[in-house]
């Protein structure tokens, strides 16, 4: 916006100078000329032409049109900048629920937690693959799935643990919570 401001001010200043000269032209033509006949003839011709041509109507009409265009451009730029600010604010809120400045560290923490979850899940599945009769491993796998919100796999792991250890009341309680 500031890059438009300087040329705009120059144009408005030039329009003002032209306006002042245009309004003063009839008064200037009435100033008595020295006895130089050629100068008088030129002044008379300019004065007669200025009176015949509706230049003031054209000039002020074009100035009004130019100012309307400048106003339209400035307001369009203002609307565009408001849209850009709104879009930037919306995008920044997507990183975090609070919309704060520390969105990226929280994002990286979630990624680290996700990697740790996947690594723990991989280790437990590998262990259960080699030791299919370990009820504690299935219980731990079920707890991991329950914490992550994977109810279907958590229930399956707890049921397998309960088959291997039917006396565990903690597993029964966790199954009731998942139901």
C-alpha positions in Angstrom: 0.0 0.0 0.0 2.8 2.4 0.8 4.3 1.8 -2.6 1.2 3.3 -4.2 1.1 6.2 -1.9 4.1 8.2 -3.3 3.1 8.1 -6.9 -0.5 8.9 -5.9 0.7 12.0 -4.0 2.7 13.1 -7.0 -0.3 12.8 -9.3 -2.6 14.6 -6.9 0.0 17.4 -6.6 0.4 17.7 -10.4 -3.4 17.8 -10.7 -3.5 20.6 -8.2 -0.9 22.6 -10.1 -2.7 22.1 -13.4 -6.0 23.2 -11.7 -4.4 26.4 -10.3 -2.9 27.3 -13.7 -6.2 26.5 -15.5 -8.2 28.7 -13.2 -5.7 31.5 -13.5 -5.5 31.3 -17.3 -8.4 33.8 -18.0 -6.8 36.3 -15.5 -3.4 35.8 -17.1 -4.8 36.5 -20.5 -6.2 39.9 -19.3 -2.8 41.1 -18.2 -1.7 43.9 -20.6 1.0 42.7 -22.9 4.0 44.8 -23.8 3.9 46.4 -27.2 5.2 43.4 -28.9 2.5 42.6 -31.5 3.4 38.9 -31.9 3.0 38.3 -28.1 -0.4 40.0 -28.1 -1.6 38.0 -31.1 -0.6 34.7 -29.3 -2.3 35.7 -26.1 -5.4 36.6 -28.0 -5.4 33.3 -29.9 -4.9 31.3 -26.7 -7.6 33.4 -24.9 -10.1 32.9 -27.7 -9.4 29.2 -27.9 -9.8 28.8 -24.2 -13.2 30.5 -24.4 -14.4 28.4 -27.3 -13.4 24.9 -26.0 -15.1 23.5 -22.9 -11.7 22.5 -21.5 -12.8 23.1 -17.9 -15.6 20.5 -18.2 -13.2 18.0 -19.8 -10.4 18.7 -17.4 -12.5 18.5 -14.2 -14.3 15.5 -15.5 -11.1 13.6 -16.2 -9.7 14.6 -12.8 -12.9 13.3 -11.1 -12.7 10.1 -13.1 -9.0 9.7 -12.2 -9.8 10.2 -8.5 -12.6 7.7 -8.6 -10.2 5.1 -10.1 -7.6 5.8 -7.4 -10.2 5.5 -4.7 -11.5 2.2 -6.2 -7.9 0.8 -6.4 -7.2 1.8 -2.8 -10.3 0.2 -1.5 -9.7 -2.9 -3.6 -6.2 -3.1 -2.1 -7.6 -2.6 1.4 -10.1 -5.4 0.9 -7.4 -7.7 -0.5 -5.1 -7.0 2.5 -8.0 -7.8 4.9 -8.6 -11.1 3.2 -4.9 -11.9 3.3 -4.7 -11.1 7.1 -7.8 -13.3 7.7 -6.3 -16.2 5.7 -3.0 -16.0 7.6 -4.9 -16.0 10.9 -7.0 -18.9 9.9 -3.9 -20.9 8.8 -2.0 -20.2 12.0 -4.9 -21.5 14.0 -4.8 -24.8 12.3 -1.5 -25.7 14.0 -2.9 -25.5 17.5 -6.2 -25.3 19.2 -5.1 -22.2 21.1 -3.8 -20.4 18.0 -0.7 -19.4 19.9 2.8 -18.8 18.8 4.2 -22.0 20.2 2.2 -24.2 17.7 5.3 -25.8 16.1 6.9 -27.2 19.3 3.5 -28.8 20.2 3.3 -30.2 16.7 6.8 -31.7 17.0 5.9 -33.1 20.4 2.9 -34.9 18.9 5.1 -36.3 16.1 7.6 -37.6 18.7 4.7 -39.2 20.8 3.3 -40.7 17.6 6.7 -42.2 16.8 7.1 -43.5 20.4 3.6 -45.1 20.2 4.4 -46.8 16.9 7.7 -48.1 18.2 6.1 -49.4 21.4 3.3 -51.1 19.3 5.9 -52.7 17.0 7.9 -54.0 20.0 4.8 -55.4 21.7 3.5 -57.1 18.5 6.9 -58.6 17.9 7.1 -59.9 21.5 3.5 -61.3 21.4 4.4 -63.0 18.1 7.2 -64.9 19.8 5.4 -65.4 23.2 1.7 -65.9 22.4 0.9 -67.2 25.9 2.0 -64.0 27.8 -1.2 -62.4 29.3 0.7 -59.4 30.6 2.0 -58.5 27.1 -1.6 -58.6 25.7 -2.8 -56.5 28.6 -0.1 -53.9 27.9 -0.9 -53.9 24.2 -4.6 -53.5 25.0 -3.8 -50.5 27.3 -1.7 -49.0 24.6 -4.5 -49.3 22.1 -7.1 -48.0 24.6 -4.9 -44.9 25.3 -4.6 -44.2 21.6 -8.4 -44.6 21.1 -8.3 -47.8 19.1 -11.2 -49.5 20.9 -11.5 -52.4 18.5 -7.9 -53.6 18.9 -7.8 -52.8 22.6 -10.9 -55.0 23.2 -9.3 -57.8 21.1 -6.0 -57.6 23.1 -7.8 -57.5 26.5 -10.0 -60.5 25.5 -6.9 -62.5 24.5 -5.3 -61.5 27.8 -8.5 -62.6 29.7 -8.4 -66.0 27.9 -4.9 -66.5 29.1 -5.5 -65.2 32.6 -9.3 -65.4 33.5 -8.8 -64.4 37.1 -7.5 -60.8 36.3 -10.1 -58.4 37.6 -8.3 -55.4 36.1 -8.8 -56.7 32.6 -12.5 -57.3 33.3 -12.8 -53.7 34.5 -11.0 -52.3 31.4 -13.3 -54.4 29.1 -16.4 -52.9 30.8 -15.0 -49.4 30.3 -14.5 -50.1 26.6 -18.0 -51.4 26.2 
